[in-house]
Amino acid sequence: MNARFDNTDSDWQDPDDAPELTGDEIDRQDAVWRIGGAVVAEDQGKAAFRSELCSQMLLDALDADVADWVRRKASAHDYPSFINSALREWMRRQNDAAERHAAPSAPKA
């Protein structure tokens, strides 16, 4: 929804009406890259953009309750690293459990 009131200098745009990022935006020649409002170099801006797009795509692939938990637990929107770390820990535990069950038992004397 766009609205203009007489006491404002600009149109307000509801963030929910903003277009979804598709990835095509990254190749715009007129782009000014900002992180937290500060202008940054193009390569730094593109890296942050790709990271955020990847993080959002990853969260979109998860069930809603899992994605909400990750958002609460992960710091600084580093969702891929957080999920990779959690999965590696789970893999390690699974491997440890499999090795314990596969180990031959010592014969009794």
C-alpha positions as CSV (number, residue, x, y, z in Angstrom):
1,M,0.0,0.0,0.0
2,N,1.3,3.4,-0.9
3,A,0.0,6.5,0.9
4,R,0.8,10.1,0.8
5,F,-0.1,12.5,3.6
6,D,0.1,16.3,3.4
7,N,2.5,16.5,6.3
8,T,5.1,14.1,4.8
9,D,7.8,14.8,2.2
10,S,7.8,11.4,0.6
11,D,5.6,8.4,-0.2
12,W,5.6,5.7,2.4
13,Q,5.8,2.2,1.0
14,D,4.7,-0.8,3.1
15,P,7.6,-3.2,3.2
16,D,5.3,-6.1,2.4
17,D,4.6,-4.4,-1.0
18,A,8.3,-4.3,-1.9
19,P,9.2,-6.6,-4.8
20,E,10.9,-9.9,-3.9
21,L,14.6,-10.1,-4.6
22,T,15.3,-12.4,-7.5
23,G,19.1,-12.1,-7.9
24,D,18.8,-10.1,-11.1
25,E,19.3,-6.9,-9.1
26,I,23.0,-7.8,-8.5
27,D,24.0,-7.0,-12.1
28,R,22.6,-3.5,-12.2
29,Q,25.2,-1.0,-13.4
30,D,23.8,1.9,-11.5
31,A,23.8,0.0,-8.1
32,V,25.1,1.8,-5.0
33,W,25.9,-0.9,-2.5
34,R,25.1,-0.2,1.2
35,I,25.4,-2.3,4.3
36,G,23.6,-0.9,7.3
37,G,23.2,2.4,5.5
38,A,26.9,2.8,4.8
39,V,28.1,2.8,1.2
40,V,30.5,-0.1,0.5
41,A,32.6,-1.4,-2.4
42,E,30.8,-3.3,-5.1
43,D,32.4,-6.6,-4.3
44,Q,31.6,-6.3,-0.6
45,G,28.0,-5.3,-1.5
46,K,27.6,-8.2,-3.9
47,A,29.0,-10.7,-1.4
48,A,26.5,-9.5,1.3
49,F,23.6,-9.6,-1.2
50,R,24.5,-13.2,-2.3
51,S,24.8,-14.3,1.3
52,E,21.4,-12.8,2.3
53,L,19.7,-14.2,-0.8
54,C,21.2,-17.7,-0.1
55,S,20.2,-17.5,3.6
56,Q,16.6,-16.6,2.6
57,M,16.4,-19.3,0.0
58,L,17.7,-21.8,2.6
59,L,15.2,-20.7,5.2
60,D,12.4,-20.9,2.7
61,A,13.2,-24.5,2.1
62,L,12.7,-25.4,5.8
63,D,9.5,-26.1,7.6
64,A,8.2,-22.9,9.3
65,D,8.8,-24.1,12.8
66,V,12.4,-25.1,12.0
67,A,13.1,-21.8,10.2
68,D,11.7,-19.8,13.1
69,W,14.0,-21.8,15.5
70,V,17.0,-21.1,13.3
71,R,16.2,-17.4,13.1
72,R,16.0,-17.3,16.9
73,K,19.3,-19.2,17.5
74,A,21.5,-18.1,14.6
75,S,23.5,-14.9,15.1
76,A,23.8,-12.0,12.6
77,H,21.8,-13.8,9.9
78,D,24.5,-16.3,9.3
79,Y,21.9,-19.1,8.8
80,P,23.9,-21.3,6.4
81,S,26.9,-21.5,8.8
82,F,24.6,-22.2,11.7
83,I,22.7,-24.9,9.9
84,N,25.9,-26.5,8.6
85,S,27.4,-26.5,12.1
86,A,24.3,-28.1,13.5
87,L,24.1,-30.7,10.8
88,R,27.9,-31.5,11.2
89,E,27.3,-32.1,14.9
90,W,24.4,-34.4,14.2
91,M,26.5,-36.3,11.6
92,R,29.3,-36.7,14.1
93,R,26.9,-38.1,16.7
94,Q,25.4,-40.5,14.2
95,N,28.9,-41.7,13.2
96,D,29.9,-42.1,16.8
97,A,26.8,-44.1,17.6
98,A,27.3,-46.3,14.5
99,E,30.9,-47.0,15.5
100,R,29.9,-47.9,19.0
101,H,27.3,-50.4,17.7
102,A,29.6,-51.8,15.1
103,A,32.6,-52.4,17.4
104,P,33.1,-56.1,18.1
105,S,32.6,-57.0,21.7
106,A,35.6,-58.3,23.6
107,P,35.4,-62.0,24.3
108,K,34.7,-62.9,27.9
109,A,37.4,-64.7,29.8
